[in-house]
Amino acid sequence: MHFTLTDLLTDIAQNGAESGASMLELHIHEADSSGKEEFCFTVKDNGKGMTDTELKLALDPFASDGIKQTLLKHPHRKVGLGLPFLIQTTEVSGGRWEIKSIPVVKNDVSVGTGACGTTVSAWFDLSNVDTPPIGDIPGMFRTVLLFAGPEEVVIQRAINGSCVAQVRKTGLVDALGNLEDAQSLILLDKYLRGMEN
């Protein structure tokens, strides 16, 4: 089980980064309206997407690409729990979830790279006792920005409907150079934590 909502978000974002995507978008929104605190996120990629059959398997905790032997992302793993944990967490905490995916090839016809990809959204009621704590948002941002794969990562943070921050991986690389360099990592962490404060 994930300890925080940012753990869930990181896991879903990693799936997007590993999907062959060149672009990964994260939208995080916190709202406090009518006495109800809500935490929402959407992870969108332009990767290879999933067919209806693949999506069904992705939602099954006891089926993984190691079993079906098509993608071989984790050939020795017998279960895939990322999306099932997300679903379970939203359902037990009074939240909701949604997944939309368009595969690269649908009904034996190529849909083109611009139209394919997967979008995962989740909403959590922060006042529900079963909702995990939010977790370390700047730390999660840093982790996602360092994922191998996507050339561009866009993170947007909103509170009560107003965008308070937007970060682009390419902009950070222009300013800091290689993000995996020790000095760049220190500056990146300071920037992200300062942005959150």
Rosetta blueprint (number, residue, H / E / L):
1 M L
2 H L
3 F L
4 T L
5 L H
6 T H
7 D H
8 L H
9 L H
10 T H
11 D H
12 I H
13 A H
14 Q H
15 N H
16 G H
17 A H
18 E L
19 S L
20 G L
21 A L
22 S L
23 M E
24 L E
25 E E
26 L E
27 H E
28 I E
29 H E
30 E E
31 A E
32 D E
33 S E
34 S L
35 G L
36 K E
37 E E
38 E E
39 F E
40 C E
41 F E
42 T E
43 V E
44 K E
45 D E
46 N L
47 G L
48 K L
49 G L
50 M L
51 T L
52 D H
53 T H
54 E H
55 L H
56 K H
57 L H
58 A H
59 L L
60 D L
61 P L
62 F L
63 A L
64 S L
65 D H
66 G H
67 I H
68 K H
69 Q L
70 T L
71 L L
72 L L
73 K L
74 H L
75 P L
76 H L
77 R L
78 K L
79 V L
80 G L
81 L L
82 G H
83 L H
84 P H
85 F H
86 L H
87 I H
88 Q H
89 T H
90 T H
91 E H
92 V H
93 S L
94 G L
95 G L
96 R E
97 W E
98 E E
99 I E
100 K E
101 S E
102 I E
103 P L
104 V L
105 V E
106 K E
107 N L
108 D L
109 V E
110 S E
111 V L
112 G L
113 T L
114 G L
115 A L
116 C L
117 G E
118 T E
119 T E
120 V E
121 S E
122 A E
123 W E
124 F E
125 D E
126 L L
127 S L
128 N L
129 V L
130 D L
131 T L
132 P L
133 P L
134 I L
135 G L
136 D L
137 I H
138 P H
139 G H
140 M H
141 F H
142 R H
143 T H
144 V H
145 L H
146 L L
147 F L
148 A L
149 G L
150 P L
151 E L
152 E E
153 V E
154 V E
155 I E
156 Q E
157 R E
158 A E
159 I E
160 N L
161 G L
162 S E
163 C E
164 V E
165 A E
166 Q E
167 V E
168 R E
169 K H
170 T H
171 G H
172 L H
173 V H
174 D H
175 A H
176 L H
177 G L
178 N L
179 L L
180 E L
181 D L
182 A H
183 Q H
184 S H
185 L H
186 I H
187 L H
188 L H
189 D H
190 K H
191 Y H
192 L H
193 R H
194 G H
195 M H
196 E H
197 N L
